[in-house]
Amino acid sequence: MTIGSTTRRGGDWLLGDTAPADVFTPERLSDEHKLIAQTATEFVQSEVLPALDALETKDWALARKLIKQCGDLGLLGADVPERFGGIGLDKAAAVVVGEVLGACSSFATTFGAQTGLAIIPILCFGTEAQQEQYLPRIVSGDLIGAYCLSESGAGSDALSARARATKATDGSWILNGEKMWITNGGFADLFIVFAKVDGEHFSCFIVERSFPGVSNGKEEHKLGLLGSSTTPVLLADARVPAGNLLGEVGKGHKIAFNVLNYGRFKLAAMCTGGARQVISEATAYAIQRRQFGQPIATFGAIKHKLAEMTVRLFAVESMLFRTTGLIDQAIAERGHDSAAALAALEEFAAEASLLKVAGSEMLDFAIDENVQIHGGNGFVRDYPAERHYRDARVNRIFEGTNEINRLLVPGMLIKRAMNGGLPILEAAQQLRQEIATPALSAAPAPGPLAAERQAIAGMKKTALAVIGLALETYGKALDREQEVLMLATDILIDTFAAESAVLRALGGSGTPLQQDAAMAFAHDAVTRVNAAATTALSAMATGPALGATLAAVTRWLTLPPANTIAARRRIADKVIEKKGYAFA
Ligand SMILES: Cc1cc2nc3c(=O)[nH]c(=O)nc-3n(C[C@H](O)[C@H](O)[C@H](O)COP(=O)(O)OP(=O)(O)OC[C@H]3O[C@@H](n4cnc5c(N)ncnc54)[C@H](O)[C@@H]3O)c2cc1C
């Protein structure tokens, strides 16, 4: 897939304009992508959705069977090379499959652990022998995989793991420790396990359940995802062959972080898929539920909810496909092998974190509104709204909590700026001049969403001003200023989301209704960015300097009023007409 002619770098969207034609969108999916999405949809509807209740009774034989069926249909290896049993498509294919499976409650997690957490480490870091030994059987669904990074005392701080590995005289490894909250732990055949060699060197191992000393603990009693297995994994003098060290001793962090990059990106796809499902359910309910003599779908308050769920999904979906296009293009430019994939995912790690946070919070919003639209029926188990509400909550906790992801993003961009790859610091420096010598903002160019595009350029300036002042104020101690970092990331999320939505709406397949959605999102985003920037800047400056910067932010974020209520009503009407997401 070729989108745009120039090589893009992670974070460079912050520094300039992007043309709508240079952005990948769901409307640009190929027939191949649509076919695999259709295969996944038919499988989910005929096999997975009817099995959800049985899965919640911990029927792991059924979970295995469903994973095997996914393997038979090619859904486990959409982006895995054909020589390992995959179908060798691009990341866009993996995203569309992830979206469809995202609507499958517990099974989405089972599937995600298999495809993202078990396959990717071996694909990207395994030796040829390890890849040949394990990948075809995981991709076919004959082997179930799990990923063992967390421990009871080492969650966000995963590198503080206490699990140990010691080299035996015959070269094999002896592993001891207890891993916690392991998805698929109760029935996986193969574990990707992180442990410290001699208690010091963080490393990674491929561990089979059949190896002596490997077992799992009891199922956790969870708030949600009752149909997904979550257990401790116990290693008691577990004997692991020498050839099952994955990567190098002391380099386990590279595997852990890169797998997380991919996992975050894929989690966002699962969240957009989940939100689509929830919008369909909310709409169907609102159409059939009558109060005061009419369907509740006719009430403005309900229309607002259906529209806002749609607007937020549209924005996250636009970010997701834009990033997917960037990653696929980077992989193509780097030569299509697993090293290329790894480098591309690393390049867009900041975007993956933005997507993880935005996706999980958008889904929680949609799911909460779904319960609300269902009223009392949303609170009881007769309707799926209640299950979605419980199942989705964990998305803000795993794959790096949303706090950790928020804290990581500014650092990733600043590191890139320091390495000379992204001239953020120069751009922030130039803004100082603009703040000191204010000029009247030019009127926006004529055309659709022109004022919003101008405000988005202002959001970028605001982000740069906040990050620039934070660096100047705190220097190397910035990583201790978590409140400012979190606010900076909030601004970046809104900026990337608003721009992605606007560019999609202005692209060749954009529609007036997409423009309504992009406009509504951008207006609210501008308000949020203004509030976040004011809070952050007020912590770092005082007096005339603060006054001048806040005045500049106000100028940059000026957006003429627009009738977003009417826009949302048009969107809601379409959702009601389609009985689901307006932009599918
Ligand atoms: C259903 C489920 C499935 C899971 N599946 C897997 C799996 O397959 N494999 C696996 O390895 N793990 C898995 N996990 C574990 C998951 O990745 C961790 O729970 C997660 O990383 C958070 O770690 P923690 O629970 O120890 O929370 P903590 O790290 O203790 O965090 C607690 C709170 O403190 C905040 N916090 C922590 N550190 C900081 C900081 N430096 N600054 C500011 N705030 C901070 C966090 O954001 C959070 O709000 C799963 C968890 C669940 C619930």
The ligand as an SDF file (V2000), in Angstrom:
LIG
                    3D

 53 58  0  0  0  0  0  0  0  0999 V2000
   -7.5260   -9.4770   32.8770 C   0  0  0  0  0  0  0  0  0  0  0  0
   -6.0510   -9.2090   32.8600 C   0  0  0  0  0  0  0  0  0  0  0  0
   -5.2530   -9.8450   31.9260 C   0  0  0  0  0  0  0  0  0  0  0  0
   -3.8760   -9.6390   31.9350 C   0  0  0  0  0  0  0  0  0  0  0  0
   -3.1050  -10.3210   31.0340 N   0  0  0  0  0  0  0  0  0  0  0  0
   -1.7440  -10.2550   31.1520 C   0  0  0  0  0  0  0  0  0  0  0  0
   -0.9160  -11.1070   30.3590 C   0  0  0  0  0  0  0  0  0  0  0  0
   -1.3850  -11.8800   29.5220 O   0  0  0  0  0  0  0  0  0  0  0  0
    0.4220  -11.0430   30.5520 N   0  0  0  0  0  0  0  0  0  0  0  0
    0.9870  -10.2000   31.4570 C   0  0  0  0  0  0  0  0  0  0  0  0
    2.2070  -10.1920   31.5680 O   0  0  0  0  0  0  0  0  0  0  0  0
    0.2270   -9.3720   32.2190 N   0  0  0  0  0  0  0  0  0  0  0  0
   -1.1210   -9.3940   32.1050 C   0  0  0  0  0  0  0  0  0  0  0  0
   -1.9140   -8.5990   32.8820 N   0  0  0  0  0  0  0  0  0  0  0  0
   -1.2870   -7.7130   33.8550 C   0  0  0  0  0  0  0  0  0  0  0  0
   -1.3380   -6.2560   33.4620 C   0  0  0  0  0  0  0  0  0  0  0  0
   -0.4840   -6.0330   32.3780 O   0  0  0  0  0  0  0  0  0  0  0  0
   -0.9700   -5.4170   34.6950 C   0  0  0  0  0  0  0  0  0  0  0  0
   -2.0620   -5.5380   35.5890 O   0  0  0  0  0  0  0  0  0  0  0  0
   -0.7070   -3.9680   34.3530 C   0  0  0  0  0  0  0  0  0  0  0  0
    0.5150   -3.8660   33.6580 O   0  0  0  0  0  0  0  0  0  0  0  0
   -0.6580   -3.0640   35.5810 C   0  0  0  0  0  0  0  0  0  0  0  0
    0.2020   -3.5620   36.5420 O   0  0  0  0  0  0  0  0  0  0  0  0
   -0.3140   -3.6910   38.0670 P   0  0  0  0  0  0  0  0  0  0  0  0
   -1.5910   -4.4090   38.0460 O   0  0  0  0  0  0  0  0  0  0  0  0
    0.7840   -4.2590   38.8860 O   0  0  0  0  0  0  0  0  0  0  0  0
   -0.6080   -2.2070   38.5320 O   0  0  0  0  0  0  0  0  0  0  0  0
    0.4410   -1.1780   39.1690 P   0  0  0  0  0  0  0  0  0  0  0  0
    1.6530   -1.1180   38.3220 O   0  0  0  0  0  0  0  0  0  0  0  0
    0.6190   -1.4890   40.6010 O   0  0  0  0  0  0  0  0  0  0  0  0
   -0.3530    0.1810   39.0070 O   0  0  0  0  0  0  0  0  0  0  0  0
   -1.3580    0.6120   39.9400 C   0  0  0  0  0  0  0  0  0  0  0  0
   -1.7110    2.0580   39.6270 C   0  0  0  0  0  0  0  0  0  0  0  0
   -0.5500    2.8880   39.7890 O   0  0  0  0  0  0  0  0  0  0  0  0
   -0.2560    3.5680   38.5840 C   0  0  0  0  0  0  0  0  0  0  0  0
    1.1910    3.6450   38.4240 N   0  0  0  0  0  0  0  0  0  0  0  0
    2.0890    2.6430   38.4390 C   0  0  0  0  0  0  0  0  0  0  0  0
    3.3200    3.1210   38.2340 N   0  0  0  0  0  0  0  0  0  0  0  0
    3.2090    4.4470   38.0780 C   0  0  0  0  0  0  0  0  0  0  0  0
    4.1260    5.5070   37.8390 C   0  0  0  0  0  0  0  0  0  0  0  0
    5.4290    5.3000   37.6360 N   0  0  0  0  0  0  0  0  0  0  0  0
    3.6530    6.7560   37.7590 N   0  0  0  0  0  0  0  0  0  0  0  0
    2.3410    7.0120   37.9020 C   0  0  0  0  0  0  0  0  0  0  0  0
    1.4280    6.0670   38.1330 N   0  0  0  0  0  0  0  0  0  0  0  0
    1.8540    4.7920   38.2180 C   0  0  0  0  0  0  0  0  0  0  0  0
   -0.9000    2.7400   37.4800 C   0  0  0  0  0  0  0  0  0  0  0  0
   -1.1710    3.5190   36.3270 O   0  0  0  0  0  0  0  0  0  0  0  0
   -2.1680    2.2540   38.1640 C   0  0  0  0  0  0  0  0  0  0  0  0
   -3.1480    3.2490   38.1070 O   0  0  0  0  0  0  0  0  0  0  0  0
   -3.2930   -8.7560   32.8650 C   0  0  0  0  0  0  0  0  0  0  0  0
   -4.1130   -8.0870   33.7890 C   0  0  0  0  0  0  0  0  0  0  0  0
   -5.4590   -8.3100   33.7980 C   0  0  0  0  0  0  0  0  0  0  0  0
   -6.3030   -7.6090   34.8290 C   0  0  0  0  0  0  0  0  0  0  0  0
  1  2  1  0
  2  3  1  0
  2 52  2  0
  3  4  2  0
  4  5  1  0
  4 50  1  0
  5  6  2  0
  6  7  1  0
  6 13  1  0
  7  8  2  0
  7  9  1  0
  9 10  1  0
 10 11  2  0
 10 12  1  0
 12 13  2  0
 13 14  1  0
 14 15  1  0
 14 50  1  0
 15 16  1  0
 16 17  1  0
 16 18  1  0
 18 19  1  0
 18 20  1  0
 20 21  1  0
 20 22  1  0
 22 23  1  0
 23 24  1  0
 24 25  2  0
 24 26  1  0
 24 27  1  0
 27 28  1  0
 28 29  2  0
 28 30  1  0
 28 31  1  0
 31 32  1  0
 32 33  1  0
 33 34  1  0
 33 48  1  0
 34 35  1  0
 35 36  1  0
 35 46  1  0
 36 37  1  0
 36 45  1  0
 37 38  2  0
 38 39  1  0
 39 40  1  0
 39 45  2  0
 40 41  1  0
 40 42  2  0
 42 43  1  0
 43 44  2  0
 44 45  1  0
 46 47  1  0
 46 48  1  0
 48 49  1  0
 50 51  2  0
 51 52  1  0
 52 53  1  0
M  END
$$$$
